[in-house]
Amino acid sequence: MEDKQKVTLYLSPDVHRQLKIAAVVEQETMSTLAERAIEFLLAHPEVLAEYAEQKHGNVHRVYHCPECASALVLRGDELTALVNQPTVIDDNSLSVPSLSVELVSAR
């Protein structure tokens, strides 16, 4: 067995339950799953930064799927179609009128 350090992690009951279930499903130990998750986050800190950004200031994120009839939003654990939503504005339908600018010199 390779040289390893023992650590203590304090997890919420829900996270502990999810880790336990994942360990059974993947037939791995909870320690192995936790180690893989920590190694991944240390190798890819941008994933953690993106997750933190999602937690602050964003109500939801809209996803555009080329195969789907409308845009989708992730609410909780469900993808919800934004069909016939009056508050959703498609960027392609926006038009900005061109302005003519006339310079006037002050005398």
Backbone torsions as a table, in degrees:
resi	resn	phi	psi	omega
1	MET	NA	136.7	-179.0
2	GLU	-71.2	159.8	-178.0
3	ASP	-71.4	122.1	-178.9
4	LYS	-132.7	156.0	176.9
5	GLN	-102.7	142.7	177.8
6	LYS	-89.4	133.5	176.8
7	VAL	-131.3	159.3	176.0
8	THR	-114.4	127.1	177.4
9	LEU	-114.8	136.6	175.3
10	TYR	-103.4	115.7	-177.0
11	LEU	-116.2	150.0	174.4
12	SER	-67.1	156.2	179.2
13	PRO	-56.5	-36.4	-179.4
14	ASP	-67.5	-44.7	179.0
15	VAL	-65.1	-40.6	178.5
16	HIS	-60.6	-43.5	178.4
17	ARG	-62.4	-45.0	179.6
18	GLN	-63.0	-41.4	178.9
19	LEU	-64.1	-41.5	179.0
20	LYS	-61.6	-45.2	179.5
21	ILE	-64.6	-44.3	179.4
22	ALA	-61.4	-38.2	179.4
23	ALA	-63.8	-40.5	178.9
24	VAL	-67.8	-45.8	-177.9
25	VAL	-62.7	-44.0	-177.3
26	GLU	-87.7	-2.0	-178.6
27	GLN	53.6	46.8	176.9
28	GLU	-126.6	163.0	174.6
29	THR	-78.6	157.5	177.3
30	MET	-61.9	-36.7	178.6
31	SER	-62.4	-41.6	179.5
32	THR	-63.9	-44.3	179.0
33	LEU	-64.2	-43.2	179.3
34	ALA	-63.7	-41.8	179.0
35	GLU	-63.0	-43.9	178.7
36	ARG	-62.6	-41.7	179.8
37	ALA	-64.1	-43.1	179.7
38	ILE	-66.8	-42.6	177.4
39	GLU	-60.3	-41.5	179.1
40	PHE	-62.5	-47.6	-178.5
41	LEU	-66.1	-33.5	176.3
42	LEU	-70.0	-33.6	179.0
43	ALA	-79.3	-24.4	-176.9
44	HIS	-130.7	69.8	-177.5
45	PRO	-64.8	-20.7	179.6
46	GLU	-65.1	-28.6	178.2
47	VAL	-65.7	-42.8	178.9
48	LEU	-67.6	-38.9	178.1
49	ALA	-63.9	-41.8	178.6
50	GLU	-64.4	-40.1	178.3
51	TYR	-63.3	-42.1	179.1
52	ALA	-64.1	-38.8	178.0
53	GLU	-64.0	-37.1	-179.7
54	GLN	-66.4	-30.6	-177.9
55	LYS	-75.6	-21.8	-175.4
56	HIS	-119.1	117.8	171.7
57	GLY	89.8	-9.5	179.3
58	ASN	-111.0	126.8	174.9
59	VAL	-81.1	-45.7	176.4
60	HIS	-160.1	164.6	179.5
61	ARG	-119.1	134.1	-179.1
62	VAL	-93.6	132.6	179.1
63	TYR	-111.9	133.8	177.2
64	HIS	-104.9	120.7	-177.4
65	CYS	-110.5	121.0	-178.5
66	PRO	-61.1	-30.0	-178.9
67	GLU	-86.5	-10.4	-175.6
68	CYS	-92.9	155.3	-179.4
69	ALA	-75.6	-23.0	-179.2
70	SER	-147.9	172.5	176.7
71	ALA	-70.3	157.8	-179.1
72	LEU	-123.5	152.0	175.1
73	VAL	-130.4	141.1	178.8
74	LEU	-92.5	113.3	178.5
75	ARG	-118.4	110.4	-175.0
76	GLY	67.8	-118.5	178.6
77	ASP	-110.1	11.0	-176.7
78	GLU	-115.5	142.0	169.8
79	LEU	-89.5	127.2	-178.5
80	THR	-117.7	130.5	178.1
81	ALA	-74.6	141.8	179.2
82	LEU	-100.8	48.3	179.8
83	VAL	-77.4	135.8	176.5
84	ASN	54.6	37.0	176.6
85	GLN	-93.2	115.7	-176.7
86	PRO	-68.1	-18.6	-177.7
87	THR	-90.2	-5.5	179.4
88	VAL	-94.1	123.0	179.7
89	ILE	-111.4	124.8	177.3
90	ASP	-78.4	126.6	-178.6
91	ASP	-58.3	-30.7	-177.6
92	ASN	-69.0	-24.6	-177.9
93	SER	-87.8	-6.5	179.6
94	LEU	-80.2	138.0	175.3
95	SER	-129.5	141.3	178.6
96	VAL	-112.8	120.4	-179.6
97	PRO	-67.0	143.6	178.8
98	SER	-77.2	143.3	-179.0
99	LEU	-111.5	137.9	173.2
100	SER	-98.5	130.6	-177.0
101	VAL	-107.2	128.5	178.6
102	GLU	-116.5	123.1	179.0
103	LEU	-85.6	130.0	178.6
104	VAL	-118.8	125.9	-180.0
105	SER	-89.8	142.0	178.5
106	ALA	-87.6	133.0	179.4
107	ARG	-117.9	NA	NA
